[in-house]
Amino acid sequence: MRMSDFDRDRDQVVSVDVSVLKVMSSREFRVGIAEVRAGKPPRFDEEDDWNYERGRQFGIIAPANMDPRSDMAVRLFSAAVRRGYIV
């Protein structure tokens, strides 16, 4: 495989910056948290949204009693993103 082929394949998805508050206020994010806390398996084919996966990831690292709308949750989510735990 030539390097140019690899680069072309790797650049399939255009990424855009999204604010933490926008992610955390989305319905998909809340559904992801609720489902992982309820022990439900992921529904990636049905929930075709990055925020669903982000919510599932956050639901794993956040304490179960943490309100996802709290300031502490925003700080935890932001720190997890900076460290690469949530993408």
Secondary structure, DSSP 8 states (H G I E B T S, - for coil): --HHHHHHHHT-S------HHHHHTSHHHHHHHHHHHTT----TTT---HHHHHHHHHHHHS-TT--TTSHHHHHHHHHHHHTTS--
